[in-house]
Amino acid sequence: MSWRFVRLFLLIVLALSILYLFVWPVPIDPQAWTPPKRPGLVGVYEPNSALAAVERLAKGVGVGPEDVAIDLGGRIYAGYEDGRIVQFQPDGSEPQVLAELEGRPLGMDVDGMGNLLVCVSPGGLYHISPLGQVTVLSRHFGGVPFRLANDVDVGADGTVYFTDSSFSFTVGESVAALMESRAKGRLLAYDPASGETRLLLHRLHYANGVAVSPGQNFLLVAETGKFRVQRVWLAGPREGESETLIDNLPGFPDGISTGADGIFWLALVSPRKPMLEALMPWPSLRKVVMRLPEPLIPTPGNYGFVLGLNAEGEVVHNLQDPAGAFTQISSVEQHEGMLYLGSLVEDAIGRLPVP
């Protein structure tokens, strides 16, 4: 083989590589955004090992129990990446498959009648009876389907509040949704009496966890793509208005739930990524990154991180584990003095005492 041929071959490979990295179509239309300077893990975010002693329940039953729900009898429910909804006894034993869904079950909550409300991607808002009968409650709003229905919380009056993280991407395309950084998320409410779905808030950057306040006068919604939690007023003189409760979080906020004593538990699925944030002002570079092999695309880090917030948005609990013994925590549920943790990647449900 002549050197001239080798050089020609290498030039062709280089040209094709350049075309692929800079011209090949990608499924995102990125928008420029400059994130705020990271707060750093200092002060109320000081690293600790509070999550290192997490107990692992229901180990080996499935992968990725993204959210956990608990009924009045203390039974535990988890949804896995293979579409199964599994019910456990309070100690995590005796797994029983309650339902098998075609989409990915994400956020879930139990209503006053013992029914399970589940967000499914793709799919929408689902209702599962205690006997396992599955009903789809809401698939779209305004003719726009729910591609990434993500989290749900049931109000005292039975209203079902839920989020749709993106009307363009499914849960398997979450990295693309965050890399695009466009406001395609929605916060919605489903009325079980009328069967109607209404829009509470739109143009959210990856709407995620949702939690109704103990007084039912406001709810919180985590906005993963902006590192913040917003408050939406449901009653009172500010009904219908929204505001930022806490901003510039040190990680990606995921699930949020209402605990005891006015505390809201917030899961940070991963600390923020300096490399990813450096790309955000440059849409063209993000397109290049999305053309790279999957192992080279930024992903969540293995780090345990949970915050407890009060109604003013102040951090009153800071639970971490830099070693990631139980990692990529996506949800937190408080029940009878314990915190139950969901995860995107673990093969168990986490549990530890409330601090």
C-alpha positions as a Markdown table, in Angstrom:
| # | Residue | x | y | z |
|---|---|---|---|---|
| 1 | Met | 0.0 | 0.0 | 0.0 |
| 2 | Ser | 1.5 | 3.3 | -1.1 |
| 3 | Trp | 1.9 | 6.3 | 1.2 |
| 4 | Arg | -0.2 | 8.4 | -1.2 |
| 5 | Phe | -3.1 | 6.0 | -0.8 |
| 6 | Val | -2.8 | 6.0 | 3.0 |
| 7 | Arg | -2.7 | 9.8 | 3.1 |
| 8 | Leu | -5.8 | 10.0 | 0.8 |
| 9 | Phe | -7.6 | 7.5 | 3.1 |
| 10 | Leu | -6.8 | 9.5 | 6.2 |
| 11 | Leu | -7.9 | 12.7 | 4.5 |
| 12 | Ile | -11.2 | 11.1 | 3.6 |
| 13 | Val | -11.7 | 9.8 | 7.2 |
| 14 | Leu | -10.9 | 13.3 | 8.6 |
| 15 | Ala | -13.3 | 15.0 | 6.2 |
| 16 | Leu | -16.1 | 12.5 | 7.1 |
| 17 | Ser | -15.4 | 13.0 | 10.8 |
| 18 | Ile | -15.6 | 16.8 | 10.4 |
| 19 | Leu | -18.8 | 16.5 | 8.5 |
| 20 | Tyr | -20.3 | 14.2 | 11.1 |
| 21 | Leu | -19.3 | 16.3 | 14.1 |
| 22 | Phe | -20.4 | 19.6 | 12.6 |
| 23 | Val | -23.0 | 18.9 | 10.0 |
| 24 | Trp | -24.8 | 15.6 | 10.8 |
| 25 | Pro | -28.4 | 16.3 | 12.0 |
| 26 | Val | -29.0 | 16.0 | 15.8 |
| 27 | Pro | -32.5 | 15.8 | 17.5 |
| 28 | Ile | -32.0 | 19.1 | 19.5 |
| 29 | Asp | -32.4 | 22.8 | 18.7 |
| 30 | Pro | -30.2 | 24.3 | 21.5 |
| 31 | Gln | -30.8 | 27.7 | 23.0 |
| 32 | Ala | -28.0 | 29.7 | 24.5 |
| 33 | Trp | -28.1 | 30.1 | 28.3 |
| 34 | Thr | -25.5 | 31.2 | 30.8 |
| 35 | Pro | -26.0 | 29.4 | 34.1 |
| 36 | Pro | -25.5 | 31.3 | 37.4 |
| 37 | Lys | -22.2 | 30.7 | 39.1 |
| 38 | Arg | -22.3 | 27.5 | 41.1 |
| 39 | Pro | -22.8 | 28.1 | 44.9 |
| 40 | Gly | -20.2 | 25.5 | 45.8 |
| 41 | Leu | -20.5 | 22.8 | 48.5 |
| 42 | Val | -20.0 | 25.2 | 51.4 |
| 43 | Gly | -22.2 | 26.6 | 54.2 |
| 44 | Val | -25.6 | 24.9 | 54.1 |
| 45 | Tyr | -24.3 | 22.7 | 51.3 |
| 46 | Glu | -21.2 | 21.5 | 53.2 |
| 47 | Pro | -20.4 | 17.9 | 52.3 |
| 48 | Asn | -21.2 | 15.2 | 54.9 |
| 49 | Ser | -21.8 | 11.4 | 55.0 |
| 50 | Ala | -25.4 | 11.5 | 56.3 |
| 51 | Leu | -26.5 | 9.2 | 53.5 |
| 52 | Ala | -23.7 | 6.7 | 53.8 |
| 53 | Ala | -25.7 | 4.5 | 56.2 |
| 54 | Val | -28.8 | 4.1 | 53.9 |
| 55 | Glu | -30.5 | 0.8 | 54.3 |
| 56 | Arg | -31.3 | -1.1 | 51.1 |
| 57 | Leu | -34.8 | -2.6 | 50.8 |
| 58 | Ala | -36.2 | -4.8 | 48.1 |
| 59 | Lys | -32.7 | -5.4 | 46.7 |
| 60 | Gly | -32.5 | -7.2 | 43.3 |
| 61 | Val | -36.2 | -6.9 | 42.4 |
| 62 | Gly | -35.5 | -4.4 | 39.6 |
| 63 | Val | -33.4 | -1.6 | 38.4 |
| 64 | Gly | -34.2 | 2.1 | 38.8 |
| 65 | Pro | -37.0 | 2.5 | 41.3 |
| 66 | Glu | -37.4 | 6.1 | 40.2 |
| 67 | Asp | -40.1 | 7.0 | 42.7 |
| 68 | Val | -41.5 | 5.4 | 45.8 |
| 69 | Ala | -45.1 | 5.7 | 47.2 |
| 70 | Ile | -46.5 | 4.4 | 50.5 |
| 71 | Asp | -50.2 | 3.6 | 51.2 |
| 72 | Leu | -52.1 | 3.9 | 54.4 |
| 73 | Gly | -51.2 | 0.4 | 55.4 |
| 74 | Gly | -47.5 | 1.1 | 55.0 |
| 75 | Arg | -47.1 | -0.9 | 51.8 |
| 76 | Ile | -44.4 | 0.3 | 49.5 |
| 77 | Tyr | -44.8 | 0.8 | 45.7 |
| 78 | Ala | -42.0 | 1.3 | 43.2 |
| 79 | Gly | -41.8 | 1.6 | 39.4 |
| 80 | Tyr | -38.9 | 0.0 | 37.5 |
| 81 | Glu | -37.3 | 0.7 | 34.2 |
| 82 | Asp | -38.8 | -2.5 | 32.7 |
| 83 | Gly | -42.3 | -1.0 | 33.2 |
| 84 | Arg | -43.3 | -3.0 | 36.3 |
| 85 | Ile | -45.1 | -1.5 | 39.3 |
| 86 | Val | -44.2 | -3.6 | 42.3 |
| 87 | Gln | -45.9 | -3.6 | 45.7 |
| 88 | Phe | -43.9 | -4.6 | 48.9 |
| 89 | Gln | -44.7 | -5.1 | 52.5 |
| 90 | Pro | -43.5 | -2.3 | 54.8 |
| 91 | Asp | -40.2 | -4.0 | 55.4 |
| 92 | Gly | -39.5 | -4.4 | 51.6 |
| 93 | Ser | -40.4 | -8.1 | 51.5 |
| 94 | Glu | -43.0 | -10.1 | 49.5 |
| 95 | Pro | -42.7 | -8.3 | 46.1 |
| 96 | Gln | -45.9 | -8.6 | 44.1 |
| 97 | Val | -46.3 | -7.1 | 40.6 |
| 98 | Leu | -49.3 | -4.8 | 40.7 |
| 99 | Ala | -49.1 | -3.8 | 37.0 |
| 100 | Glu | -46.9 | -4.0 | 33.9 |
| 101 | Leu | -46.9 | -0.9 | 31.7 |
| 102 | Glu | -45.5 | -0.3 | 28.2 |
| 103 | Gly | -43.9 | 3.0 | 29.1 |
| 104 | Arg | -41.5 | 3.9 | 31.9 |
| 105 | Pro | -43.2 | 4.6 | 35.3 |
| 106 | Leu | -41.8 | 7.6 | 37.0 |
| 107 | Gly | -43.5 | 9.7 | 39.8 |
| 108 | Met | -46.3 | 8.1 | 41.7 |
| 109 | Asp | -48.6 | 8.9 | 44.6 |
| 110 | Val | -51.4 | 7.2 | 46.5 |
| 111 | Asp | -54.8 | 8.9 | 46.7 |
| 112 | Gly | -57.3 | 8.7 | 49.6 |
| 113 | Met | -58.9 | 5.6 | 48.2 |
| 114 | Gly | -55.7 | 3.6 | 47.9 |
| 115 | Asn | -55.4 | 4.0 | 44.2 |
| 116 | Leu | -52.0 | 4.7 | 42.7 |
| 117 | Leu | -51.5 | 7.7 | 40.4 |
| 118 | Val | -48.5 | 7.2 | 38.1 |
| 119 | Cys | -46.7 | 9.3 | 35.5 |
| 120 | Val | -45.6 | 7.3 | 32.6 |
| 121 | Ser | -43.1 | 8.2 | 29.8 |
| 122 | Pro | -44.3 | 8.1 | 27.1 |
| 123 | Gly | -47.9 | 7.8 | 28.0 |
| 124 | Gly | -49.2 | 10.4 | 30.4 |
| 125 | Leu | -51.1 | 10.2 | 33.7 |
| 126 | Tyr | -52.2 | 6.7 | 34.8 |
| 127 | His | -54.6 | 5.4 | 37.5 |
| 128 | Ile | -54.0 | 1.9 | 39.0 |
| 129 | Ser | -56.5 | 0.4 | 41.3 |
| 130 | Pro | -55.5 | -1.7 | 44.4 |
| 131 | Leu | -56.4 | -4.7 | 42.3 |
| 132 | Gly | -54.0 | -3.7 | 39.5 |
| 133 | Gln | -56.6 | -2.3 | 37.0 |
| 134 | Val | -54.9 | 0.3 | 34.8 |
| 135 | Thr | -56.7 | 3.3 | 33.4 |
| 136 | Val | -55.2 | 6.2 | 31.4 |
| 137 | Leu | -56.5 | 9.5 | 32.8 |
| 138 | Ser | -54.8 | 12.1 | 30.7 |
| 139 | Arg | -52.6 | 11.7 | 27.6 |
| 140 | His | -52.4 | 15.3 | 26.3 |
| 141 | Phe | -53.3 | 18.9 | 26.8 |
| 142 | Gly | -54.3 | 21.3 | 24.1 |
| 143 | Gly | -53.6 | 18.6 | 21.5 |
| 144 | Val | -49.9 | 18.3 | 22.6 |
| 145 | Pro | -49.2 | 14.8 | 24.0 |
| 146 | Phe | -47.3 | 14.2 | 27.2 |
| 147 | Arg | -44.0 | 12.8 | 26.2 |
| 148 | Leu | -42.4 | 12.9 | 29.6 |
| 149 | Ala | -45.0 | 12.9 | 32.3 |
| 150 | Asn | -42.7 | 12.9 | 35.3 |
| 151 | Asp | -44.0 | 13.5 | 38.8 |
| 152 | Val | -47.4 | 13.6 | 40.6 |
| 153 | Asp | -49.0 | 14.6 | 43.9 |
| 154 | Val | -52.6 | 14.4 | 44.9 |
| 155 | Gly | -54.3 | 17.3 | 46.8 |
| 156 | Ala | -56.6 | 16.8 | 49.7 |
| 157 | Asp | -59.6 | 17.5 | 47.4 |
| 158 | Gly | -58.5 | 14.8 | 45.0 |
| 159 | Thr | -57.0 | 17.1 | 42.4 |
| 160 | Val | -54.0 | 15.4 | 40.8 |
| 161 | Tyr | -51.1 | 17.7 | 40.1 |
| 162 | Phe | -48.5 | 16.5 | 37.7 |
| 163 | Thr | -45.6 | 17.6 | 35.4 |
| 164 | Asp | -44.7 | 17.0 | 31.8 |
| 165 | Ser | -41.0 | 17.6 | 31.6 |
| 166 | Ser | -40.9 | 18.0 | 27.8 |
| 167 | Phe | -43.4 | 17.7 | 25.0 |
| 168 | Ser | -40.6 | 16.8 | 22.6 |
| 169 | Phe | -38.5 | 14.2 | 24.4 |
| 170 | Thr | -39.2 | 11.0 | 26.4 |
| 171 | Val | -37.4 | 9.9 | 29.6 |
| 172 | Gly | -34.8 | 8.0 | 27.5 |
| 173 | Glu | -33.9 | 11.3 | 25.9 |
| 174 | Ser | -33.6 | 13.3 | 29.1 |
| 175 | Val | -30.0 | 14.3 | 28.3 |
| 176 | Ala | -31.0 | 15.7 | 25.0 |
| 177 | Ala | -33.9 | 17.7 | 26.6 |
| 178 | Leu | -31.4 | 19.2 | 29.1 |
| 179 | Met | -28.8 | 19.8 | 26.4 |
| 180 | Glu | -31.4 | 21.6 | 24.3 |
| 181 | Ser | -32.3 | 23.9 | 27.2 |
| 182 | Arg | -35.6 | 25.0 | 25.9 |
| 183 | Ala | -38.7 | 25.7 | 28.0 |
| 184 | Lys | -40.9 | 22.8 | 26.9 |
| 185 | Gly | -42.1 | 21.7 | 30.3 |
| 186 | Arg | -45.6 | 22.0 | 31.8 |
| 187 | Leu | -47.3 | 21.9 | 35.2 |
| 188 | Leu | -50.9 | 20.5 | 35.1 |
| 189 | Ala | -53.9 | 19.6 | 37.2 |
| 190 | Tyr | -56.3 | 16.7 | 36.6 |
| 191 | Asp | -59.8 | 16.9 | 38.0 |
| 192 | Pro | -61.1 | 13.4 | 38.7 |
| 193 | Ala | -64.7 | 14.6 | 38.9 |
| 194 | Ser | -64.8 | 16.1 | 35.5 |
| 195 | Gly | -62.0 | 14.2 | 33.8 |
| 196 | Glu | -60.6 | 17.5 | 32.6 |
| 197 | Thr | -56.9 | 18.5 | 32.6 |
| 198 | Arg | -55.9 | 22.1 | 33.0 |
| 199 | Leu | -52.6 | 24.0 | 32.6 |
| 200 | Leu | -51.2 | 25.7 | 35.6 |
| 201 | Leu | -47.8 | 26.8 | 34.4 |
| 202 | His | -45.9 | 26.4 | 31.1 |
| 203 | Arg | -42.5 | 27.2 | 29.6 |
| 204 | Leu | -40.7 | 25.4 | 32.3 |
| 205 | His | -37.2 | 24.1 | 31.8 |
| 206 | Tyr | -37.6 | 20.4 | 32.4 |
| 207 | Ala | -40.5 | 20.4 | 34.9 |
| 208 | Asn | -39.9 | 17.6 | 37.4 |
| 209 | Gly | -40.9 | 17.0 | 41.0 |
| 210 | Val | -44.2 | 18.4 | 42.4 |
| 211 | Ala | -45.5 | 18.7 | 45.9 |
| 212 | Val | -48.6 | 20.3 | 47.4 |
| 213 | Ser | -48.2 | 22.2 | 50.7 |
| 214 | Pro | -49.7 | 20.9 | 53.9 |
| 215 | Gly | -52.2 | 23.9 | 53.9 |
| 216 | Gln | -53.1 | 23.1 | 50.2 |
| 217 | Asn | -52.6 | 26.8 | 49.4 |
| 218 | Phe | -49.5 | 26.4 | 47.2 |
| 219 | Leu | -47.5 | 23.7 | 45.4 |
| 220 | Leu | -43.8 | 23.4 | 44.5 |
| 221 | Val | -42.4 | 22.3 | 41.2 |
| 222 | Ala | -38.7 | 21.5 | 40.6 |
| 223 | Glu | -37.2 | 22.9 | 37.4 |
| 224 | Thr | -34.3 | 20.7 | 36.7 |
| 225 | Gly | -32.9 | 22.7 | 33.7 |
| 226 | Lys | -32.7 | 25.9 | 35.8 |
| 227 | Phe | -31.4 | 24.4 | 39.1 |
| 228 | Arg | -34.4 | 25.9 | 41.0 |
| 229 | Val | -37.7 | 25.2 | 42.7 |
| 230 | Gln | -40.8 | 27.4 | 41.9 |
| 231 | Arg | -43.9 | 28.0 | 44.0 |
| 232 | Val | -47.3 | 28.2 | 42.5 |
| 233 | Trp | -50.1 | 29.7 | 44.6 |
| 234 | Leu | -53.3 | 27.6 | 44.6 |
| 235 | Ala | -55.4 | 29.8 | 46.9 |
| 236 | Gly | -55.4 | 33.2 | 48.6 |
| 237 | Pro | -54.8 | 36.7 | 47.2 |
| 238 | Arg | -52.0 | 35.5 | 45.0 |
| 239 | Glu | -53.8 | 32.5 | 43.5 |
| 240 | Gly | -52.4 | 31.7 | 40.0 |
| 241 | Glu | -49.2 | 33.5 | 40.6 |
| 242 | Ser | -45.7 | 31.8 | 40.6 |
| 243 | Glu | -42.4 | 32.7 | 42.1 |
| 244 | Thr | -39.0 | 31.2 | 42.7 |
| 245 | Leu | -38.7 | 29.6 | 46.1 |
| 246 | Ile | -35.0 | 28.6 | 45.9 |
| 247 | Asp | -32.6 | 29.3 | 43.1 |
| 248 | Asn | -29.1 | 28.3 | 42.0 |
| 249 | Leu | -29.1 | 24.9 | 43.6 |
| 250 | Pro | -25.8 | 23.0 | 43.8 |
| 251 | Gly | -27.2 | 20.1 | 41.8 |
| 252 | Phe | -30.0 | 19.0 | 39.4 |
| 253 | Pro | -33.3 | 19.0 | 41.4 |
| 254 | Asp | -35.5 | 15.9 | 40.7 |
| 255 | Gly | -38.3 | 14.7 | 42.9 |
| 256 | Ile | -39.8 | 16.8 | 45.7 |
| 257 | Ser | -42.3 | 15.7 | 48.3 |
| 258 | Thr | -44.1 | 17.1 | 51.3 |
| 259 | Gly | -42.8 | 15.8 | 54.6 |
| 260 | Ala | -43.8 | 16.4 | 58.2 |
| 261 | Asp | -43.5 | 19.7 | 60.2 |
| 262 | Gly | -43.7 | 21.8 | 57.0 |
| 263 | Ile | -40.5 | 20.3 | 55.5 |
| 264 | Phe | -40.3 | 19.6 | 51.7 |
| 265 | Trp | -37.8 | 16.9 | 50.7 |
| 266 | Leu | -35.9 | 17.6 | 47.5 |
| 267 | Ala | -33.7 | 15.0 | 45.7 |
| 268 | Leu | -30.7 | 16.3 | 43.8 |
| 269 | Val | -30.0 | 13.6 | 41.3 |
| 270 | Ser | -26.4 | 14.8 | 40.7 |
| 271 | Pro | -24.2 | 17.7 | 41.5 |
| 272 | Arg | -23.9 | 20.2 | 38.8 |
| 273 | Lys | -21.4 | 19.5 | 36.0 |
| 274 | Pro | -18.8 | 22.3 | 35.2 |
| 275 | Met | -18.1 | 20.9 | 31.7 |
| 276 | Leu | -21.8 | 20.8 | 30.9 |
| 277 | Glu | -22.4 | 24.4 | 32.2 |
| 278 | Ala | -19.4 | 25.6 | 30.1 |
| 279 | Leu | -21.2 | 24.4 | 27.0 |
| 280 | Met | -24.6 | 26.1 | 27.8 |
| 281 | Pro | -23.8 | 29.5 | 26.2 |
| 282 | Trp | -22.7 | 27.8 | 23.0 |
| 283 | Pro | -25.5 | 26.0 | 21.1 |
| 284 | Ser | -23.3 | 24.8 | 18.3 |
| 285 | Leu | -20.9 | 23.1 | 20.6 |
| 286 | Arg | -23.8 | 21.3 | 22.3 |
| 287 | Lys | -24.7 | 19.9 | 18.9 |
| 288 | Val | -21.2 | 18.6 | 18.5 |
| 289 | Val | -21.3 | 16.9 | 21.9 |
| 290 | Met | -24.6 | 15.2 | 21.0 |
| 291 | Arg | -22.9 | 13.7 | 18.0 |
| 292 | Leu | -20.2 | 12.1 | 20.2 |
| 293 | Pro | -20.4 | 8.4 | 21.2 |
| 294 | Glu | -22.7 | 7.9 | 24.1 |
| 295 | Pro | -19.9 | 7.2 | 26.7 |
| 296 | Leu | -18.5 | 10.7 | 26.0 |
| 297 | Ile | -21.8 | 12.6 | 26.6 |
| 298 | Pro | -22.1 | 14.1 | 30.2 |
| 299 | Thr | -24.2 | 12.0 | 32.6 |
| 300 | Pro | -25.2 | 12.2 | 36.2 |
| 301 | Gly | -22.4 | 11.7 | 38.8 |
| 302 | Asn | -22.5 | 9.0 | 41.5 |
| 303 | Tyr | -23.2 | 11.2 | 44.5 |
| 304 | Gly | -25.9 | 11.0 | 47.1 |
| 305 | Phe | -27.7 | 14.4 | 47.7 |
| 306 | Val | -31.0 | 15.2 | 49.5 |
| 307 | Leu | -32.1 | 18.6 | 50.9 |
| 308 | Gly | -34.9 | 19.5 | 53.3 |
| 309 | Leu | -36.5 | 22.9 | 52.7 |
| 310 | Asn | -38.9 | 24.9 | 54.7 |
| 311 | Ala | -41.8 | 27.0 | 53.2 |
| 312 | Glu | -39.4 | 30.0 | 52.9 |
| 313 | Gly | -37.0 | 28.0 | 50.7 |
| 314 | Glu | -34.4 | 27.8 | 53.4 |
| 315 | Val | -32.2 | 24.7 | 53.6 |
| 316 | Val | -32.9 | 23.0 | 57.0 |
| 317 | His | -31.5 | 19.6 | 56.2 |
| 318 | Asn | -28.5 | 18.7 | 54.1 |
| 319 | Leu | -27.9 | 15.0 | 53.5 |
| 320 | Gln | -25.1 | 13.9 | 51.4 |
| 321 | Asp | -22.8 | 11.0 | 50.5 |
| 322 | Pro | -19.8 | 11.9 | 48.2 |
| 323 | Ala | -19.0 | 8.2 | 47.9 |
| 324 | Gly | -22.4 | 7.5 | 46.4 |
| 325 | Ala | -23.3 | 4.4 | 48.4 |
| 326 | Phe | -26.8 | 5.0 | 47.2 |
| 327 | Thr | -26.6 | 7.2 | 44.2 |
| 328 | Gln | -28.5 | 9.2 | 41.6 |
| 329 | Ile | -31.3 | 9.7 | 44.1 |
| 330 | Ser | -34.4 | 10.8 | 42.2 |
| 331 | Ser | -37.1 | 10.9 | 44.9 |
| 332 | Val | -37.6 | 11.2 | 48.7 |
| 333 | Glu | -40.7 | 10.1 | 50.6 |
| 334 | Gln | -41.2 | 10.6 | 54.3 |
| 335 | His | -43.3 | 8.0 | 56.2 |
| 336 | Glu | -43.5 | 7.4 | 60.0 |
| 337 | Gly | -40.1 | 8.8 | 60.8 |
| 338 | Met | -38.3 | 7.3 | 57.9 |
| 339 | Leu | -37.1 | 8.6 | 54.5 |
| 340 | Tyr | -37.6 | 6.3 | 51.5 |
| 341 | Leu | -35.3 | 7.0 | 48.5 |
| 342 | Gly | -35.8 | 6.3 | 44.8 |
| 343 | Ser | -33.0 | 6.1 | 42.3 |
| 344 | Leu | -32.4 | 6.2 | 38.6 |
| 345 | Val | -29.8 | 3.4 | 38.7 |
| 346 | Glu | -29.9 | 1.4 | 42.0 |
| 347 | Asp | -31.4 | -2.1 | 42.3 |
| 348 | Ala | -32.9 | -1.3 | 45.7 |
| 349 | Ile | -35.1 | 1.2 | 47.6 |
| 350 | Gly | -33.2 | 3.3 | 50.1 |
| 351 | Arg | -34.3 | 4.0 | 53.7 |
| 352 | Leu | -33.0 | 5.9 | 56.6 |
| 353 | Pro | -34.4 | 7.7 | 59.7 |
| 354 | Val | -35.5 | 11.3 | 59.4 |
| 355 | Pro | -32.6 | 13.4 | 60.8 |
